Amino acid sequence: MLTQTDNELITRTGPGTPMGEYLRRFWMPALLSKEIPEPDCPPVRVKILNEELVAFRDTNGEVGILDNYCPHRRASLFFGRNEECGLRCVYHGWKFDVNGGCVDMPSEPAESNFKDKVKIKAYPARDWGGFIWAYMGPAELQPDLPEVGWAMVPEDHRFVSRRLQENNFVQGIEGGIDSSHISFLHGGLTPHQRDTNTRQANRQNQPAATTGDPAPRFTVQDTDYGFVYGANRDSGTDEYYWRITPFMMPFFTIIPGQIGDADEKTYSGHGWVPADDENCWMFTYSWNASRPLKEGEHHQASDLEKEPRTLRATINKDNDYMIDREMQRTVNFTGIANGSVQDAGIQESMGAICDRTKEHLGTSDSAIINLRRIYLRGAREIMEGSEPFVPSQGSKYRLRSVSLIQDRSITFDETVPKVLNAATK
């Protein structure tokens, strides 16, 4: 469990908060590239880290992320005209380029130099791997873009999406790095179905969630990109079934998925970016380094129908995630059909910000404990006025996850290097 003070420390991300300032040391996804698909297309509202922003692609194809509010009279630039390499406020015509400079101020006399003295808040933005990324931290500390696997492949080798999830971002990440819930939340109907040895099924390249042992043993190791954790389960007398997952600071996971040739696999994962303290954006990515993705070959989270304006899933807490009690009685453990909806429903059921003072964590929560330790350390270093450790994102993020059965004599340390071999050519 955490104290109330520590729980507040890791979940509050607005400007000036310790956690918010820590997260601003990283590049983070803000929206999808296809949401601003072409030069001079309509701008898009963006909310990240409790800041209301607007994103646009200018005449030259450069992307900008600006304060939503015009510095003149605070009108929303969402209604602005995207024209001739700038976003023009429709209230009085002030126009801003992707760097935040005021390039035209027609409401002032021609001889006035007032526009040279006005600048709107603008964040560096890059179109990278199907996402528009923003860097919101100190300019002198700006890192390289993370060379994540899905960004290192041709466009037809990947599929990306995003949607709103109605809970604090930490809850989303903690769900993503919790390997033990797979046997239950996403598992079979009865203890027999969950616990029956399915070694042969795994050898036939079935989904990893079908493994029999519901109580994995965890090992966690800090790395120069965040940490890596392994969960092993019994798979016969002399073998373990391993799921080894890298967590890339500050948000990103890669799901181990099916057993198979690591270089040929399609990988998927998620990142949970704070919109505000009670909502987060769940970014989902799938990619294959060796070939274009086939029709429908992506994570099921990307298939959920969403409300067009809010990007909230239409299956949500208002309709109890379409839980079917007969399905729960006769078909699966939850009575909810889609695995991503199962995750969202449980994470949102904890409340907008989970009360971690009332938790009772066990050995299977090792990765979650480690995540909180890293977050708390970074936030406290910000509070103390020192600069926290931030991974040099770059090539350190060329990673993949591992799902395999191997002899029990092979240790975690011997298996981890398989994660470090980037699933890119």
C-alpha positions in Angstrom: 0.0 0.0 0.0 1.0 3.7 -0.3 0.4 6.5 2.1 -2.1 9.1 1.0 0.7 11.6 0.4 2.6 9.2 -1.9 -0.6 8.3 -3.7 -1.2 12.0 -4.4 2.4 12.4 -5.4 2.4 9.8 -8.2 -1.1 10.5 -9.6 -1.2 14.3 -9.9 0.4 15.5 -13.1 -0.6 19.1 -13.7 1.9 21.9 -14.3 4.1 22.5 -11.2 3.3 19.1 -9.6 6.4 16.9 -9.0 5.1 14.0 -11.0 3.9 16.3 -13.7 7.3 17.9 -14.0 9.0 14.5 -14.0 6.8 13.2 -16.9 7.5 16.4 -18.8 11.1 15.2 -19.2 9.9 12.6 -21.7 8.5 12.7 -25.2 4.9 11.4 -25.0 2.2 10.6 -27.6 -0.5 13.3 -27.8 -2.7 12.1 -30.7 -2.5 9.9 -33.8 -0.8 11.2 -37.0 -4.0 10.5 -39.0 -6.0 12.9 -36.8 -4.2 15.7 -38.5 -3.7 13.9 -41.8 -2.7 16.6 -44.3 -1.3 20.2 -44.5 -3.8 22.9 -43.5 -6.4 20.4 -42.2 -8.6 21.3 -39.3 -6.9 21.6 -35.9 -7.6 19.1 -33.1 -8.2 19.6 -29.4 -5.6 17.8 -27.2 -5.5 17.4 -23.5 -2.4 16.0 -21.8 -0.9 16.4 -18.4 -3.9 18.6 -17.4 -3.1 21.1 -20.2 -5.7 22.1 -22.8 -3.8 22.3 -26.2 -4.5 22.3 -29.9 -2.6 20.4 -32.6 -2.3 21.3 -36.2 -0.3 20.5 -39.4 0.8 23.6 -41.3 1.1 24.2 -45.0 4.6 22.7 -45.1 3.5 19.6 -43.2 5.1 20.6 -40.0 3.2 19.8 -36.8 2.5 22.2 -33.9 1.0 21.8 -30.5 -0.1 25.2 -29.0 -1.9 26.4 -26.0 -5.6 26.2 -26.8 -6.2 29.8 -25.7 -5.2 32.7 -27.8 -3.0 35.1 -25.7 -5.0 38.1 -26.9 -8.5 37.6 -25.4 -8.3 33.8 -24.6 -10.5 32.6 -27.4 -10.1 28.9 -28.3 -7.8 28.2 -31.2 -9.7 25.0 -32.0 -11.9 27.3 -34.0 -8.9 28.8 -35.8 -8.2 28.9 -39.5 -5.2 26.7 -40.5 -3.8 28.6 -43.4 -0.5 29.7 -44.9 1.9 28.2 -42.3 0.0 29.3 -39.3 -3.1 28.9 -37.1 -5.2 32.1 -37.1 -7.6 33.0 -34.3 -11.0 33.8 -35.8 -11.7 36.4 -33.1 -9.3 39.1 -34.1 -7.0 37.4 -36.7 -3.9 36.9 -34.7 -1.9 34.1 -36.3 0.7 31.7 -34.8 3.3 29.4 -36.4 4.2 25.9 -35.1 6.9 27.4 -32.8 4.4 29.7 -31.1 5.6 32.9 -32.8 2.9 35.5 -33.7 3.4 36.0 -37.4 0.5 38.3 -38.1 -1.6 40.7 -36.0 -4.0 42.5 -38.4 -6.0 44.1 -35.6 -2.9 46.3 -34.8 -1.6 49.2 -37.0 0.7 48.2 -39.8 3.6 50.1 -38.2 3.2 48.3 -34.8 5.8 45.8 -33.7 3.5 44.4 -31.0 3.3 41.0 -32.7 7.1 40.6 -32.2 6.5 40.8 -28.4 3.8 38.2 -28.2 4.3 34.5 -28.2 1.9 31.6 -27.4 2.9 28.6 -25.4 4.1 26.0 -27.9 5.6 22.5 -27.4 8.0 20.7 -29.7 6.0 18.2 -31.7 7.1 15.4 -34.0 5.3 13.0 -36.3 6.8 9.6 -35.4 5.6 6.0 -35.7 1.9 6.9 -36.3 1.7 9.2 -33.3 2.2 13.0 -32.9 4.6 13.3 -30.0 5.0 16.3 -27.7 7.9 17.3 -25.4 6.7 19.6 -22.6 9.8 19.9 -20.5 12.8 22.2 -20.2 14.3 22.9 -23.7 17.8 22.2 -22.6 16.9 18.7 -21.4 15.0 17.6 -24.5 15.9 13.9 -25.2 16.0 12.1 -28.5 12.7 10.5 -29.7 12.3 7.0 -28.5 13.1 4.4 -31.2 10.2 2.2 -30.3 9.6 -0.9 -32.4 6.4 0.3 -34.1 8.2 3.5 -35.2 11.1 1.7 -36.8 9.0 -0.2 -39.4 7.2 0.8 -42.6 3.7 2.3 -42.2 1.9 -0.8 -43.5 3.8 -2.9 -40.8 2.0 -1.2 -37.9 -1.5 -0.3 -36.6 -2.1 2.3 -34.0 -5.1 3.7 -32.1 -6.1 5.7 -29.0 -9.1 6.0 -26.8 -10.1 7.7 -23.6 -10.1 5.6 -20.4 -11.8 7.1 -17.3 -9.2 6.6 -14.6 -5.9 7.9 -13.5 -3.0 6.9 -15.8 -1.2 4.9 -13.0 -4.1 2.5 -12.8 -3.8 1.8 -16.5 -0.1 1.1 -16.4 -0.4 -1.1 -13.3 -3.0 -3.2 -15.1 -0.7 -3.5 -18.1 2.3 -4.8 -16.0 0.2 -7.2 -13.9 0.8 -10.6 -15.4 -1.1 -12.6 -12.7 -4.5 -11.2 -13.6 -4.4 -13.0 -17.0 -5.4 -16.3 -15.5 -8.5 -14.8 -14.0 -9.7 -11.6 -15.7 -9.0 -13.0 -19.1 -9.1 -16.7 -18.2 -11.4 -19.6 -18.2 -14.7 -20.1 -16.5 -13.7 -22.5 -13.7 -10.6 -23.2 -11.6 -10.2 -26.4 -13.6 -10.2 -24.6 -16.9 -7.7 -22.0 -15.5 -5.4 -24.4 -13.8 -5.4 -27.5 -16.1 -1.9 -28.1 -17.5 -1.9 -26.7 -21.1 1.7 -27.3 -22.0 0.6 -28.9 -25.3 -1.6 -25.9 -26.2 1.3 -23.6 -25.7 3.5 -25.7 -27.9 0.8 -25.3 -30.6 1.2 -21.5 -30.5 -2.0 -20.8 -28.6 -2.4 -17.5 -26.7 -0.3 -17.2 -23.6 -3.3 -16.6 -21.4 -4.3 -20.3 -21.7 -1.4 -21.5 -19.5 -2.4 -23.5 -16.5 -0.5 -22.2 -13.5 -2.4 -19.2 -12.0 0.3 -18.1 -9.5 3.4 -16.8 -11.4 6.7 -16.1 -9.7 8.1 -12.7 -10.5 11.5 -11.3 -11.0 12.1 -7.6 -11.6 15.3 -5.9 -12.8 15.9 -2.2 -13.3 17.3 -1.2 -16.7 18.5 1.9 -18.5 15.1 2.2 -20.2 12.9 1.5 -17.1 12.7 -2.1 -15.9 12.1 -5.6 -17.2 10.1 -8.2 -15.3 9.6 -11.9 -15.8 6.8 -14.1 -14.7 7.3 -17.9 -14.8 4.7 -20.5 -14.5 4.9 -24.3 -14.2 4.8 -26.0 -17.6 5.6 -29.6 -16.8 8.1 -31.2 -14.6 11.3 -29.7 -16.0 10.1 -26.5 -17.7 8.8 -23.0 -17.0 6.6 -21.0 -19.1 8.0 -17.4 -19.1 6.5 -14.1 -20.0 9.1 -11.4 -20.0 8.0 -7.8 -20.4 10.0 -4.6 -20.8 8.5 -1.5 -19.2 9.8 1.6 -21.1 9.6 4.8 -19.1 7.4 6.5 -18.6 4.3 4.7 -20.0 4.9 1.9 -22.4 4.5 -1.9 -22.3 4.9 -4.7 -24.9 2.6 -7.7 -24.4 4.4 -11.1 -24.6 1.5 -12.7 -26.5 1.9 -16.0 -28.2 4.9 -18.4 -28.3 6.6 -18.3 -31.6 9.6 -17.2 -33.7 10.5 -13.8 -32.1 11.7 -12.3 -35.4 8.4 -13.2 -37.2 5.9 -12.3 -34.4 3.5 -9.4 -34.4 3.9 -7.5 -31.2 1.3 -5.2 -29.5 1.4 -3.0 -26.5 -0.1 0.1 -24.8 0.9 3.4 -23.3 -1.3 5.3 -20.8 -0.8 9.1 -21.1 -2.5 11.4 -18.5 -5.2 13.6 -20.0 -5.9 14.9 -16.5 -5.8 13.3 -13.1 -9.0 11.4 -13.6 -8.7 10.3 -17.2 -6.0 9.0 -19.5 -5.4 8.3 -23.2 -4.7 4.6 -23.9 -2.5 4.4 -26.9 -2.3 1.0 -28.6 0.3 -0.1 -31.1 0.8 -3.3 -33.1 3.7 -4.0 -35.4 5.6 -6.7 -37.3 9.2 -6.1 -38.3 9.2 -8.7 -41.1 6.1 -8.1 -43.1 3.0 -5.9 -43.5 0.2 -6.6 -41.1 -2.7 -8.7 -42.3 -6.3 -7.6 -42.2 -7.4 -7.5 -38.5 -3.9 -8.4 -37.2 -3.8 -5.9 -34.3 -4.7 -5.7 -30.7 -8.5 -6.0 -30.0 -8.4 -2.7 -28.1 -8.2 -1.0 -31.5 -11.5 -2.5 -32.6 -13.7 -0.9 -30.0 -16.3 1.5 -31.2 -15.7 5.0 -29.9 -17.7 8.2 -29.5 -16.3 10.4 -32.3 -15.7 13.6 -30.3 -14.6 12.2 -27.0 -12.9 8.9 -28.1 -14.7 7.3 -25.2 -15.6 3.6 -25.9 -19.3 3.1 -26.5 -19.1 0.1 -24.2 -18.4 1.8 -20.9 -19.4 2.2 -17.3 -22.7 3.7 -18.2 -23.8 0.3 -19.6 -21.8 -1.8 -17.1 -19.4 -2.8 -20.0 -22.2 -4.9 -21.4 -21.7 -7.6 -18.8 -23.7 -10.7 -19.5 -24.3 -12.7 -16.4 -25.3 -15.8 -18.4 -22.0 -15.6 -20.2 -20.3 -15.2 -16.8 -22.1 -18.3 -15.6 -21.5 -20.5 -18.6 -18.8 -19.1 -20.9 -16.0 -17.0 -19.3 -14.9 -15.7 -16.0 -16.1 -12.1 -16.3 -19.2 -12.1 -18.5 -17.5 -9.4 -20.6 -16.6 -10.4 -24.1 -13.7 -8.1 -25.1 -10.4 -8.5 -23.2 -9.6 -4.8 -23.5 -13.1 -3.9 -22.1 -12.4 -6.3 -19.2 -9.2 -4.4 -18.4 -10.9 -1.0 -18.7 -13.9 -2.1 -16.6 -11.8 -3.3 -13.7 -9.4 -0.4 -13.8 -12.2 2.2 -13.9 -14.1 0.3 -11.1 -11.3 1.3 -8.7 -12.5 4.9 -8.9 -11.0 7.8 -10.8 -8.0 7.7 -8.5 -7.5 4.4 -6.7 -7.2 4.6 -2.9 -3.9 2.8 -2.5 -3.9 3.2 1.2 -6.3 0.3 1.5 -4.5 -2.2 -0.7 -2.8 -5.4 0.4 -0.1 -6.3 -2.1 1.5 -9.7 -2.6 4.5 -11.2 -4.3 2.7 -11.2 -7.6 2.6 -7.4 -7.4 6.4 -7.0 -7.7 6.4 -5.1 -11.0 3.7 -2.7 -9.6 5.8 -2.1 -6.5 8.8 -1.4 -8.7 6.9 1.1 -10.9 5.8 3.1 -7.9 9.3 3.1 -6.5 10.6 4.6 -9.7 7.8 7.2 -10.0 8.2 8.2 -6.3 12.0 8.6 -6.7 11.6 10.8 -9.8 8.9 13.0 -8.2 10.9 13.4 -5.0 14.0 14.4 -6.8 12.0 17.1 -8.6 10.7 18.2 -5.2 14.3 18.4 -3.8 15.5 20.5 -6.7 17.7 17.8 -8.3 17.4 16.5 -11.8 15.8 13.0 -11.9 17.1 10.1 -13.9 15.6 10.0 -17.4 16.6 7.2 -19.8 18.2 8.4 -23.0 15.2 7.3 -25.0 16.7 6.8 -28.5 17.9 3.3 -29.4 17.5 2.0 -25.8 13.8 1.6 -26.7 14.4 -0.9 -29.5 12.8 -3.7 -27.5 10.4 -6.7 -27.7 8.8 -9.0 -25.2 9.3 -12.7 -24.8 6.9 -15.6 -24.4 8.5 -19.0 -24.3 8.8 -22.4 -22.6 12.3 -23.4 -21.5 14.2 -25.6 -19.1 14.0 -24.6 -15.4 17.8 -24.5 -15.3 17.8 -21.4 -17.6 17.8 -18.4 -15.4 16.0 -15.1 -15.7 19.3 -13.3 -16.3 20.1 -15.7 -19.2 16.6 -15.0 -20.7 16.5 -11.2 -20.5 18.9 -10.6 -23.4 16.2 -11.9 -25.7 14.2 -8.8 -24.8 17.1 -6.5 -25.8 17.2 -7.7 -29.4 15.0 -5.2 -31.2 12.2 -6.6 -33.3 13.3 -4.4 -36.2 15.6 -5.0 -39.1 
